[in-house]
Amino acid sequence: MVSSLKPRRLYLDANVFIAAFENRGARSDHAWWLLTAIERADLVGVTSELTLAELLVRPMLEQDDDLVQHYKEVIAPGEGFEVVAVRRDILIEAAILRTVGRSLKLPDAVHVASARLSHCVAIVSDDRRLPFAPGINLVQLGPHALQAIQQGTA
């Protein structure tokens, strides 16, 4: 019997990609578990074009052309992975979010707005400064992130 359930939509913050491609060990493994689930079509991955800008800074400063190219290839729309443009409606939603959560910085508000308007069930981030995301679950990147998302507890 084929399931008619659509895969859950998951927003990935920049630090998930940093953990996967720039770290070693458990943190990298946790990120790769999520990316593998997206590759298998168990989840739909979503991120913003803003993520690409955030990811490119360090490798550009360090003149790591291979990592720059890799991020350009990874943060691109593909099957099971969406890259959301920073559109007017997202910017308006980000401004609304900042009126509710005054400590929310603009880049974080753009990420939350992108996730909300893309109908994601959760944002996966390793950023403990992300104070809140009304209407969407925040999931810390860690050993139980994938399980929480798949079981619907996130």
C-alpha positions as CSV (number, residue, x, y, z in Angstrom):
1,M,0.0,0.0,0.0
2,V,1.4,3.4,-1.0
3,S,1.1,6.2,1.5
4,S,-0.7,9.3,0.4
5,L,0.9,11.4,3.2
6,K,3.1,14.2,1.9
7,P,6.6,14.4,3.4
8,R,6.9,16.9,6.2
9,R,8.4,20.3,5.2
10,L,11.5,21.2,7.2
11,Y,13.3,24.6,7.2
12,L,17.1,24.3,7.5
13,D,19.0,27.2,9.0
14,A,22.5,27.9,7.8
15,N,24.2,26.2,10.7
16,V,22.8,22.8,9.7
17,F,24.9,23.1,6.5
18,I,27.9,24.3,8.4
19,A,27.6,21.3,10.7
20,A,27.3,18.9,7.7
21,F,30.1,20.3,5.5
22,E,32.5,22.0,7.9
23,N,32.4,20.0,11.1
24,R,33.3,16.4,12.0
25,G,31.9,14.1,14.6
26,A,28.4,13.9,16.2
27,R,27.3,17.4,15.1
28,S,28.1,16.6,11.5
29,D,26.3,13.2,11.8
30,H,23.2,14.9,13.1
31,A,23.1,17.3,10.2
32,W,23.7,14.5,7.7
33,W,20.9,12.4,9.1
34,L,18.5,15.3,8.1
35,L,20.1,15.8,4.7
36,T,19.9,12.1,4.0
37,A,16.2,12.0,4.9
38,I,15.7,14.8,2.4
39,E,17.6,13.0,-0.3
40,R,15.5,9.9,0.4
41,A,12.3,12.1,0.0
42,D,11.3,11.3,3.6
43,L,11.2,15.1,4.2
44,V,11.1,18.1,2.0
45,G,14.0,20.5,2.8
46,V,13.5,24.3,2.6
47,T,15.9,27.2,3.1
48,S,16.2,30.8,2.0
49,E,18.6,32.4,-0.5
50,L,19.7,34.3,2.6
51,T,21.3,31.0,3.8
52,L,23.6,31.0,0.8
53,A,24.8,34.5,1.6
54,E,25.4,33.5,5.2
55,L,27.3,30.3,4.2
56,L,29.6,32.0,1.7
57,V,31.3,34.5,4.0
58,R,33.8,32.3,5.9
59,P,35.0,30.3,2.9
60,M,35.3,33.5,0.9
61,L,37.4,35.1,3.6
62,E,39.6,32.0,3.8
63,Q,39.7,31.8,0.0
64,D,38.3,28.2,0.1
65,D,37.1,28.2,-3.5
66,D,36.1,24.6,-3.3
67,L,33.7,25.1,-0.4
68,V,32.3,28.3,-2.0
69,Q,31.5,26.3,-5.1
70,H,30.1,23.4,-3.1
71,Y,27.7,25.7,-1.2
72,K,26.6,27.3,-4.5
73,E,25.7,23.9,-5.8
74,V,24.1,22.6,-2.6
75,I,21.9,25.7,-1.9
76,A,20.0,25.3,-5.2
77,P,16.5,24.1,-5.9
78,G,16.2,20.4,-6.6
79,E,14.0,17.5,-6.1
80,G,12.9,17.5,-2.5
81,F,14.7,20.7,-1.7
82,E,13.4,24.3,-2.1
83,V,15.4,27.5,-1.9
84,V,13.0,30.4,-1.2
85,A,13.7,33.8,-2.7
86,V,13.6,36.8,-0.3
87,R,10.4,38.2,-1.6
88,R,8.3,41.2,-0.5
89,D,5.7,39.0,1.4
90,I,8.5,37.4,3.4
91,L,10.0,40.8,4.2
92,I,6.6,42.1,5.4
93,E,6.1,38.9,7.5
94,A,9.6,39.4,8.9
95,A,8.7,43.0,9.9
96,I,5.5,41.7,11.6
97,L,7.5,39.1,13.5
98,R,10.0,41.7,14.7
99,T,7.1,43.8,16.1
100,V,6.1,40.8,18.2
101,G,9.6,39.7,19.2
102,R,11.5,42.8,19.5
103,S,14.8,40.9,20.1
104,L,14.4,39.1,16.8
105,K,17.2,40.2,14.4
106,L,16.2,40.8,10.8
107,P,18.1,37.8,9.3
108,D,16.5,35.5,11.9
109,A,13.1,37.1,11.2
110,V,13.6,36.5,7.4
111,H,14.3,32.8,8.1
112,V,11.3,32.4,10.3
113,A,9.1,34.2,7.8
114,S,10.4,32.1,5.0
115,A,9.7,28.9,7.0
116,R,6.2,30.0,7.9
117,L,5.2,31.2,4.4
118,S,6.6,27.9,3.0
119,H,4.4,25.9,5.3
120,C,7.2,24.2,7.2
121,V,6.4,22.2,10.3
122,A,9.7,23.1,12.0
123,I,12.9,25.1,11.7
124,V,16.1,23.1,12.5
125,S,18.8,25.3,13.9
126,D,21.8,25.2,16.2
127,D,21.3,28.8,17.0
128,R,20.1,29.1,20.6
129,R,19.7,32.9,20.1
130,L,16.7,32.3,17.9
131,P,14.2,33.3,20.6
132,F,10.9,32.2,19.1
133,A,9.0,31.4,16.0
134,P,5.3,31.8,16.4
135,G,3.3,29.1,14.7
136,I,6.3,26.9,13.9
137,N,8.4,24.5,16.0
138,L,12.0,25.1,16.7
139,V,14.1,22.0,16.7
140,Q,17.7,22.1,18.0
141,L,20.1,20.2,15.7
142,G,21.0,17.1,17.7
143,P,20.7,13.4,18.1
144,H,16.9,13.4,18.4
145,A,16.0,16.1,15.8
146,L,15.2,13.7,12.9
147,Q,13.2,11.4,15.2
148,A,11.1,14.3,16.6
149,I,10.4,15.6,13.1
150,Q,9.5,12.2,11.7
151,Q,7.3,11.3,14.7
152,G,5.5,14.7,14.5
153,T,6.6,15.8,18.0
154,A,8.4,18.7,16.5
